[in-house]
Amino acid sequence: MLTALWHLCAAIRGYLRFYMPTNRAVDWLRTPRGLKWAIPVALIATPTYLGLTALTIQGAARPGLGGLNVLVFLFFWNAMKFVWMALLSLPLMAGRALRRIGDPRVVNGG
């Protein structure tokens, strides 16, 4: 039973990792080419998602629209993903720069 649950969770995670737009954006931001864009993207996406969260909270407070609470959680979760990526981008960039400096194949900075 535990194995079946484990495989189901892995399948759901794989589906969400591949098809959900914010997961694809965060995956791209983790690449060497996308890492330099992590902070600018987070500066745009985070306030946008937090604004959508606020609007959805106001909508969910109305009678009969309690189902919007799922969107509240989703928008807030996406905002936190971009905040976390922005916070992690600086150490990741520094680590890659240090590894590049220590690489003996790199001569004269390039």
N, C-alpha and C positions, 0 to 999 in steps of 0.2 A: 504494500500500500504506500509506504514511504517512497519507494522507488518510482512508482507511477506519479505521485505528487511532484517529486523532484523533476521528472521529465516534462510534466505539464507546465511547471513553472519555467523551466528552461525554454520550452517552446514559446510560451507567452512572451518571455523576455526577448527572445530572438525576433519575434514578430514586431514587437514594439520598437526594438532597437533599429530595425530596418525600415519600417514604414512611417514612424512618427516624425514629423518635420523637425521638431526641436532636438530630438535625439540625433538625427542626422547632422544638424548644425553643430551640436556639441562635439560629435565625433570628428567633424571637419576641423573644428577649432583646436582639437588636440594634435593635429598633424603639424609638421614643421612649417608648411606654407600658411596654415590657418592660425597658427599660434600668435602671430603679430596682430591679427584682427580680433583677438578675444576681448580685449578691453573696449575697443570702439563698439563692437557688436553688443557687449554687455551694457554699455552706457545707453544704447538705444532700446534694446529688448527688455531690460529690467523695468524701467519706468512704464513701458508700454504694457507689459504683463501685470504690473501692480495696478495700473489704471484700470485695466480690464477686470482685475480682481475686485476693485472697489465698485465698479459699475455692476458687476454680477452680484455682489453682496447686497446692493440696493435692490436689485431685481428679485433676489431670493427672499428678501424680507417681506415681499408682498404675499398675500394669501394665495395659496394654490400653486406657487412657483418654487416650492422647496426643492424640486429636482435640480435647480440651478446650483445647489451647493456642490454638486460634483464638478461643475465648471469652476467654482471658486477654488476648490482644491487644485484642479488642473492648472489654472492660471498662476496660482501662487507657487506651485511646484516648478513650473517652467521658469518663473522669475528667479527662484532660488538656484536652479541649474545654471543660469547665466551668471549669477553673482558668484557662485562657486567656481565657475570656469575662469572668471576674471581674476579671482583671488589666486587661483592655481597657475595662471599663465606666467606671472613674474618668476616664481621659482623654477618653472619648467624652462622658460627661456634662459635663465641664468645657468641651469644645469646643462643645457645644450651648448651654451657658449663655453662653459668650462671644459666640457668634453671635447669641443672643437679645438680649444687652445692646447689641450694635452695630446691631441692627435698628431703623431709624427709625420703623417702624410701631408698635413697642412703646413706650407712653408710661406713665410712672409705674409701672413694674414689672409691668404686666399687660395 
